[in-house]
């Protein structure tokens, strides 16, 4: 059983209706690694619905969090905004807030991958009083909150600690020395020795993270949340949150899944603050949205993922396509159940009735040898890989080709790139090589112009010429592409005009 279905079954033992939460602080570009949380939550929500339950997916944008430093992607002018809530900082470009600037492309990415959560703006929620009940419970039980945090985390809090991050007179969030708190007014002394007042009911300031998180569980009624392994350490924020919600807020902690990080291959775990990241929007330019879902939903959540935007994208889409073929072939063997179920959960919308059986690597070849949707469709029909093409098929191909073109223009490795040479490259071949090309040209002139027969023909040409197969392949690549390697020759030649290929090879004999 797929891990999302296991989680759903566990939830449905507790009741039919569930609130499944996810969230992130929009402190910078939201990357592929951050998508693991929301896609994990979405998969569980879908699994609950598939099993007959009701699930609301909630996404909490932590816009009340402060800017912690000037990140590498910001200019120095942002130094003056350190400590201010992200919702109140100007955007790096254009109008709107800093938070909105980074959330907008993220929400566009969510729509592209078929995720439609109810969005909760944390800054607005504080201002609207959504946190008021939990805030009052926290400040009126400050000693109990301190005891829980120190005992569970094993860390001693400062002597003047108080369960509220204060809002200074300049709008910054600070750890002020609280001098009086009579609900809903709190007074504290700031670094300049001034007395500043906060109205807690109106969200002037915010709860510290370890009290803020369980407060969200409480007022949103969260029954499930997926979160990163950093929160799941012994004495970490989940452990303290579980006790805080029970002892202070009068609720219970949600069921949960812990997930591992997504690493950028060769660079380590993704973090916007370090620049080691590929944004969700960037990935969706170079790969189909289903592939992003597949990246997250195929492996177990506790396994870390290495994301390679180069050749790894081809392998990712190929693996996704193989799962789809297994699903449509009706393969229900035990080792395929999780595989095909992950494919189902990777769909952006409804599960299609069928899909064109066009290998992604073939499209990589066609995008470079026969550009243009109409030409590609015609070639695929000639090679027998497509029959009648519906409007949905054309749309599917067009979207994949758009991703491939972006990928080829960006992170694709040189090994998969090629340019068909319009004129014969200036090459020097010896007598045996020229004879081998002439022999091959003669065979190609009479061959069945389909991928497999063309592939098989090369071995006949190799025997006739006496050259090793690898050397013969290299001769053809050099003659057609001006380089010593290229795509799989059988399919590649089938995408080209026979007379043009034969004439090119004979031009060297």
N, C-alpha and C positions, 0 to 999 in steps of 0.2 A: 504494500500500500504506500502511495506517495506520502511524503512527510506532511504535506498540507492537509491531506485527508485524515491522517492520524491526528493532527491538531484539531481538525474540525470535529472528529468523533468525540474527542475528549471534551470539547466545548459543549457539544449537544447533550452530553450526559448531565450538564449543569443547567440546561435550559435551552429554549428555542431561539431567543433573540440575543444578539451579541453586538457589542460595539468594539470594533477592532481599530486600534490606534497606531499611528505612526507620526514621526515628527523630526524636524531638523532645524538647526539655527542657520539662517541664510547669510552667513558671514562672508561668503564668496561664491564663485561659480559652483553649482551643485553638480557633483561628478558621478561617474558610473558607480563608484563605490558606495555613494549615498543612496543610489537607487535600490540597493539590496534590501534596505529596510522597508521601503514602501511596496516593492514588488513581493516581498515575503508576506507582508500583511495582506496585500491584495489577493494573493494565491489562497491564503487561509479563508478570507472572506468569500471568495468564489466557491471554495470547497464546502463551506458551511451552507451556502445557498444550494449547491448541487445536491447536498444531503438532505434538503428539505427544511433547513433552518432559515433564519433571517439574520442578515449581517449588514451593519452600517460601517463603512470604512471612513475613518476620520483622519485628517492630516492636520497636525498642529504645527503652524509656522511660528517658531520661537523668536518673534520680532521684538519682544521685550528685552531680549538679551543685549548686553552692551558690546560695542566694538572693543576688542581686547588689545589690538595693536595695529600698526600700519603694515598690512600684508604686502608681499612683493608686488602684487598687481595694483596697488594703490599709490597715488602720488603723496608727497610729503605733507600736503595740506590737510590730510586726514588725521594728522597728529592731534589737532585741536578737538577732534570728535571722539577720541578714545574715552571710553566710559559711558558714552551716550547710548540709549537704546537704538537698535538698528532701524526701528520704525521712524525715528526722529532725525536721522542723518540724511543729508542730501545724496542723491544717486551720483555715481561716478560720471555719468553722462546723461544729459536730458533732464526732464523733470521727474517728480516723484521721489520716493524714499530709497535709501540704500537697500532696505529689505526687499522692496518691490522690484528693484532693478535686477536682483539675482533670482527672485522667485518667478518672475514672468517667464523666462526661458524654461525654467524647471516645470512650471505648470503646462507649458506647451508640450514639453517632452512627455509629461504624464498623459495628456490627451492622445499623443501619438502612440503610446504603448497600451492604450485602453484602460487607464486607471482614472476613475472619476470619484474622488473622495469629497466628503464635506470638509471644506477648509476652515480651520479655526485660526484666526489671527490672535496670537497670545497677548500682544500689546493691547489690542482692542478689548479682549476679554477681561484684562485687568481693569481697564478704564470703565467697562460696563458693569463691573461688580461681580463678575462670574467667580472670581476667586475670594470674594469677601468672606463667605462662611468659613472656608478653610484657613484664610489669613487670621480671622478672629480666634479660631481654635488654636492656631499655632502660637500667636502672641500671648494668649491667656494661659497657655501651657508651655511657656518657654523653657522652664526648668526640666519638664518631662522630655521635651524635644532635644534639649542638650544631652540629657542622660542617654537617650537612645542613640544619638549620633556618636557620642564618645564611646559608648560601650560596643556598639556594633562595628563601627569603623576602626576602633582601636586608636583614634587620634584625639588629642586633647584640643578643645576649642579655646580661642582667646577668652580671657577673663570677662571682657565686656561684650562677648558675642550675644547677638539677639537675632531671632528668626525673621529678620527683615533686612533686605538690601535697600538702603535709604536713597531717596532722590534729593540731591543737593540743590542749592538755589540756582545753579547754572545748568541744571538738567542732567548732570552726571549721576550714575549709580555708584554709591560709595558705602563703605562699611563704617558708618558713623557711630559715635558713642551715644546710645539712647539714654536720654535723661528722664523721660516720662512717656507713658503710653496709656491713654484712657480712650478706649474705642469710641470713634475710629481715628482719633488724632494721636500721632506719634511725634514726639519732639526729640531731636538729636543735636549733638554738637559736631560741627564739621571741622575740617583741618584748620580753618582760619579762626576757630573759636566762636563762630556764629551759631546761634540757635536757629534751627530750620524745622519747619513743621511739615509733616506728610499726612494726607488723608488716606488711610489704608483702604477704606471702602471704595475709593475712586482710583485705586491702583497707582498712587504716587510712590513709586518704587516697586519692588517685587520680592517674592519669596526667594530665598536661596535655593539653588538647584535641588538639593536633597529633600526639600520640602515642597518645592514647586512641582516636581514630577508626580509624587503621589496625590497632590492637590488636583492635578489634571485627571488622574484616574477617578478621583472622587466625583468632581462635578460633571465630568463627561460620562460617567458610568462605564468606564472601560473594562471589558472582560478579557481582552487579549491584546498583547503588544509584543512585537519583535524588537530586539535591541542588540547592539554590538557587545562583544565580549568584554569591553572595558567597563561596562556597567554591571557585569555579572561576576566580577571578582569577589572573593570572600571579603565581606565588610564593605563592598561597593555600594553604589547608589540604589541598586535594586534591593539589596538586603536592608538598607536603612529605610527605603521607601515602603517596604512591606510592613515594617513595624510602625512607621509613622502613620500610615493610613488606618491601621487597626487601632492604635492607641490614642491617636489625636483626632483623626478625621471621621472615625466611626465607620470605616468601610473595609473592603478586603482587596488585596492585590490581585491583579489580573493574571490569568494564565499567560504563558509566554514561550517564546523561542529565542535562543541566543544564536547570533550569526557571527561568522568570521569575516575578516576584511577581504576586500577585493584589491589585489595588488596590480600595479602596472608592471608588466613583465620587465625584469631587469632593473627596476627602479624602487620597488618596495610598495608599501601600503599607500593608497591614494589619500592625499590631503590637499585641499585647496590652498591652505596657508603656505605650503612648501612648493607649490607649483607641480608636484608629482600627481598629475590627474589628467583624465580625459573627461570633459563635461558630457552630461547625458545628451545635450544637443549635438555635440560633435560626433558622438557615436551614432546617433540617428541619421547623420548625414552620410555615414560610410557603411551602415549595415541596416537591414530591415528591422523594424521595431520588434518583430517576433524573436529576432536573434538576441536582443537585449533581455527580453523576458526569459528566453531559454538559458542564457548565461547564468542567470540567478536561480531559476527554478529546477534545472536538471540536478545539480549537486545537492547534497545534504547541507543545510544551513551552517553546520559547524565546520565545514571544510572551507579552507581559504581558496580563492579563485585567482588565477593568474590571467590577466587580460592582456592580450597582445594585439594591438591595433593593426599590426602588419599582417603576416601570413596567418596569424591566429584568427582573424576575421573569416578567412576562407574556411578554415577548419571548423569554426563555430557554426557557420551557416550550413556547411555540408552535414554536420552532425544533426542539426535541427531538421534538415530535409530528410535524412535517413529515418529519423523517428517518425516523421509524417508518413513516409512510405510504409513503415512497419505498421502504423496505425490503420492505414487504408487497406493494407493486406490482411488485416484481421489477426495479427499476431498477438495472442493472449498468453503466451508463455510467461512463467513467473518473472524471468529476468527482463521481460519486455514491458510488464505492466507499469512499473514506475516510469520507464522511458517514454512510453506513449502517453501516459497521463501527464507527464511534464510537458509534452508537446501540446496536449489539449489546453493546459493552463497557460501556455505561451501564446495562445491566440489573442489578438487584439480585440476581436469582436466574436461573432458566432463562429463555430467550427465549420469550415467550408465542406461542401459535399465531395469535392475532389480538388486536386491541384495539378498544374502542369508539371510533368516529370522532366524538368530541364535541370541538369546538374549546374550548380552555381559556377563551377570552374569552367564549364562550357561558355557561360555568359561572359566570364572574364576574357576568354579568347575572342568571342564575337564582338564584344565592346571595342576591341582594338583592331580586329580584322574586317569587320563588316558593320561599322557604326550606323546608328539609325534604327528605330524600332521596326519600321516596315521591312528593311533589309534583313534584320535579325529574324523576324517572324518567318519570312520567306525561306531563309537558310534552314531554320529549324524544321520547317515543313519538308524541305528537300531531303534533309538527313533523317527524316522519319521520327523526330523527337516531338513534333507537334502535329496534330491533325487539324480539325476545324478549330478556329480560335474565337472564343467568345469575347465580349467586351470586358468581362471580368478577368479573363486570361491576359488580355492586352494591358489592362491596368496593373495586374500583378507583375508582368514583365517590365513595364515602364518604371514602376517603383524600384524594382531591383536594379535595373540598369542605371537609374539615377544615383543609387547608392554606390554602385560599382564605379561609375565615372568619378564620383567624389573621392572614392578610395584610391583609384589609380592615380588621381592627381595629387593625392596626399600621402598617407602612410604606407601605401603598398610597397613591398620590397622590389628592388630592381629586378630580381629573378623572375617576376611575373610580368614585367613590363616589356613590350616590344612595339616596333613600328614596322609595318609592311613597307618594304622599299619599292617605290614606284619604278625606279630604274635599277638595272643590275649593279650591285656593288662592285667596285674595282677590287677583284680578288685574284690571287695567283694560286692555281691548282696544278699539281703534277699530273703526269699522263694517267696513272692509275685512278686518280680522283676524277679527272675529266671523263674517263671511260665509265666509271661507276655512275656518274650523273647522267651520261647518255643512256646507259642500260636502264636506270630508274625511269628516265623520261619515256622510254619506249614502253615499259610496263604500265606506267601511269596513263599513257595515251589510250590503252585498251581496258583499263581497270574499271570495276564497278565503283562508282563515285559515292561511296558510303564509308563512314568512319571505320567500321571493323574490317571490311575487305582492304581498305587502304593501309590499315595498321599491319595486317597479315602480309600484304604485298612487300613490305620493307624487308621481311626476312628472306623472301625469295630473291629480292634484289641484292641482299647482302651475300647470299650464297653465290649468285651469278657473278658478282663483282669481286669477290674475294676479300672485301674490306670488312673489318669488324662492324657490327651493327651500330655501336656508339659513334664510330668515325663517319659512317654514312649519314646518320642523323645530323651530326654536326655540319656536314657538307650542305645539307638541305637548309638548315637554319641560316647558315652564312649566305647562301644564295638568295634566300627569300627575305631575311630580316637583317642581314649584315652583322649578326652576332652568333655565338657558338651554341646557344641554347634557346629554348622557346617552349611553347605549349605542346601538349600531346599531339603528335604529328597526324595520326589518323583523323581525328576530329578536325584539326586545324586545316588540313588540306581539303577536307570535305566542305569547308566553308568558303573555299576559294574557287575561282573559275578554272576548270580543267585545262583549257587551252592556254590560259595565262601561265599556269604552273609549268606545263610541259615546255612552253616556249622559253621560260626563264631558265630552266635546267639545261635545255639544249644550247642556250646562248654561251655556256661555258665549255661545251664539248668540241 
